[in-house]
Amino acid sequence: MTLTGIQNIFEADRLRLQSKLDAGKTQAERNRLGQFATPTLLARDILAYASSLFPENEVIRFLDPAVGTGSFFSALRDIFLSGRINSALGFEIDSHYGEPAARIWMDTGYSIRLADFTVAEPPSEKFNLVICNPPYVRHHHLQNGDKLRLQAKTAHASGMKLSGLAGLYCHFLGLSHAWMAEDGIAGWLIPSEFMDVNYGKAVKQYLLEKVTLLKIHRFDPDEVQFADALVSSAVVWFRKASPPENHKVSFTFGGSLLEPRYSRDISREDLAREVKWTRFPKSDLSGAKEEKVVLADFFNIRRGIATGGNGFFILDREEITSRNLPMELFRPILPSPRYLAENEIMADTNGFPVLDRQRFLLDTKLTEERIKDRYPEMSAYLEEGKKLGVHEGYLCRNRSPWYSQENRPPAPIVCTYLGRSNTKSGRPFRFILNHSSATVANVYLALYPKSQLAKAISQNPTLLRAVWEVMNLIAPEQLLGEGRVYGGGLHKLEPNELANVDASKIVELIPDFRLSPEAEQLGLF
Ligand SMILES: C[S@@+](CC[C@H](N)C(=O)[O-])C[C@H]1O[C@@H](n2cnc3c(N)ncnc32)[C@H](O)[C@@H]1O
């Protein structure tokens, strides 16, 4: 589609304004309020799809709860004949964007209200088209009092009982329910994360029970939509009406919203049963329901340590020596995967990893007073950290003492936590055989053999290597199918996702393996 005539000039002016305003803010400021504009062509695709959901002459009352400079307003004007647009209202909390935007829209009859959408009250005349790219603000940037207010208000507006981990975008979606006319349509451009994670359950329940979910299109993370926001996005479409019987939802993936590469219709019942909606449309449910032996039957899998500041807590051997810090307060930790070429880590006589770059984690429960008495240099180092504010970070201020670390013993096998689907090796995640006493930070998952496997390994020490070799043969699609997908082809593999990966090849190595009831349960989630 090409932009035409007056609107083209108008949109060009708006885009110029957008760039000027974006340039007037730092990245951190824009992150804080989730200020990332929708590209013109995507906004047009979204409004074009919206128009296909309305009878030809139905009059439109349009709402954008997070309007920015009005990319959706602009697309609305392009796609719908002006006579059809009865009203258009946008909310913008930030006057930096809102004021100049209100000026450019002044003569069009569209209005921008400079206000916080989450505190506004809906008018009696509701909106039959809500289109929104809400602020993607993660939960830990929401103030505690505000979180409670949002939770209560969202539950009241939509019945959606969001957990404290839900980002602001979920609240926007829930709150808008009260602004929508019966039978109205909503299209939400949001991170696809809600489709897989725990906090997304309430959103999915809302989509399945309170409204008629029409379609979810997910963009292929390898074709990033937002250059400056590292999230993979989805457009979620629904109608404010109870779902009809035997309703099916269109799941599409890749390509564009209007011309997706994959598509599949999934029944509401199947969606209610499936925890990971990003499985669709690529897989149908048969694979997901199948009972199988999974890695959780063999390993306890835990994310590595979140140190609270790797730059401060993880040091090279040289730095420890040159600062005269006591080695007994440190323990070895593997360097991040970027700096670790090896897939097998050997140990020296101390159990330290044999690597060019040896890294150590400050890990002690000694009090500051004891450290001051015994290790003045260490005490000075901690004071340095305090001057930098390390002790005030979220993790540190919730620990006692603030520099103590979680208990994460060395694991014989570790797996990288982040991977790209488009690596040259074709293997997004690496399994590393660790003979050393090094622990890992949260860029890895630590795999601890469960009792049956541990027993079998103690009887046959070569078994661990065989298991590791088999794990390296796990097809990348299997791991990617379980993990979450972020922008730029970046994939994350959470412990419970790795736990759910098929492990039938490991069973072949341990012929008398028995699936315990506990393992069976894990295999079914
Ligand atoms: C992701 S941007 C989308 C902007 C625009 N709709 C677009 O798609 O280009 C979200 C916008 O919401 C605004 N915003 C953040 N919190 C808000 C709130 N509580 N009420 C209204 N607007 C808010 C931000 O300032 C930002 O301009």
The ligand as an SDF file (V2000), in Angstrom:
LIG
                    3D

 27 29  0  0  0  0  0  0  0  0999 V2000
    4.2120    2.3190   22.6950 C   0  0  0  0  0  0  0  0  0  0  0  0
    3.8450    4.0390   22.6180 S   0  0  0  0  0  0  0  0  0  0  0  0
    2.6650    4.0700   21.3410 C   0  0  0  0  0  0  0  0  0  0  0  0
    2.4550    5.4040   20.7310 C   0  0  0  0  0  0  0  0  0  0  0  0
    1.5410    5.4170   19.5060 C   0  0  0  0  0  0  0  0  0  0  0  0
    0.2040    4.9450   19.7720 N   0  0  0  0  0  0  0  0  0  0  0  0
    2.1300    4.5990   18.3900 C   0  0  0  0  0  0  0  0  0  0  0  0
    1.7190    3.4670   18.2450 O   0  0  0  0  0  0  0  0  0  0  0  0
    3.0100    5.0960   17.6980 O   0  0  0  0  0  0  0  0  0  0  0  0
    2.9540    4.2510   24.1130 C   0  0  0  0  0  0  0  0  0  0  0  0
    2.6040    5.6900   24.4590 C   0  0  0  0  0  0  0  0  0  0  0  0
    1.8260    5.6720   25.6530 O   0  0  0  0  0  0  0  0  0  0  0  0
    2.1790    6.7670   26.4690 C   0  0  0  0  0  0  0  0  0  0  0  0
    1.8260    6.4160   27.8530 N   0  0  0  0  0  0  0  0  0  0  0  0
    2.5630    5.7680   28.7920 C   0  0  0  0  0  0  0  0  0  0  0  0
    1.8590    5.6220   29.9240 N   0  0  0  0  0  0  0  0  0  0  0  0
    0.6550    6.1880   29.7020 C   0  0  0  0  0  0  0  0  0  0  0  0
   -0.5170    6.3590   30.4900 C   0  0  0  0  0  0  0  0  0  0  0  0
   -0.5600    5.9000   31.7350 N   0  0  0  0  0  0  0  0  0  0  0  0
   -1.5790    7.0000   29.9430 N   0  0  0  0  0  0  0  0  0  0  0  0
   -1.5340    7.4590   28.6650 C   0  0  0  0  0  0  0  0  0  0  0  0
   -0.4530    7.3250   27.8780 N   0  0  0  0  0  0  0  0  0  0  0  0
    0.6170    6.6990   28.3730 C   0  0  0  0  0  0  0  0  0  0  0  0
    3.6570    6.9350   26.2260 C   0  0  0  0  0  0  0  0  0  0  0  0
    4.0840    8.2420   26.5610 O   0  0  0  0  0  0  0  0  0  0  0  0
    3.7730    6.6070   24.7370 C   0  0  0  0  0  0  0  0  0  0  0  0
    3.6670    7.7690   23.9680 O   0  0  0  0  0  0  0  0  0  0  0  0
  1  2  1  0
  2  3  1  0
  2 10  1  0
  3  4  1  0
  4  5  1  0
  5  6  1  0
  5  7  1  0
  7  8  2  0
  7  9  1  0
 10 11  1  0
 11 12  1  0
 11 26  1  0
 12 13  1  0
 13 14  1  0
 13 24  1  0
 14 15  1  0
 14 23  1  0
 15 16  2  0
 16 17  1  0
 17 18  1  0
 17 23  2  0
 18 19  1  0
 18 20  2  0
 20 21  1  0
 21 22  2  0
 22 23  1  0
 24 25  1  0
 24 26  1  0
 26 27  1  0
M  CHG  2   2   1   9  -1
M  END
$$$$
